[in-house]
């Protein structure tokens, strides 16, 4: 069996896509992108879900590098990780630009 690995760029793109794969996370990202920073309670007020669930979504976004948090006792302040945000934008743009429009999606053959 040959060793097949994914490119670093594809792994990074998949990590961003997975982190963005839930409507709550998209809502969090949109909210944070509209601000310089905000506290956990402000984010929680934007979503119709429990605080523990918001925390889990924030963790996923932070693990993917799309947001960052800073402890200001007793609160946690979050913001977009601008460097990775720009990387994600470029990665998705490159990915979608790489595929040209095709006139035929699939061809059917009869057996």
C-alpha angles and dihedrals in degrees: 000000000000123000108250119184133174122244118259089243092055092047091050092048091049091050091053092045093050092049090051093046098103129067092229091057092048088051091049092049093048091049094048092044089058092055139049090233141323143190128260092253091056091052092047090053090059094058134065093223139092121277092245090055092049088052091053092050091049089051091053092050092046093048089053089051096241094118136023132207134210125196114232099175121271092012137051119226120205134197141165114278093235096198094053092038089060090045091052092049092051093044094053092043091051092046095052094040091056092069117071123208112269126203095214123044102189134353120223123222128188121225 
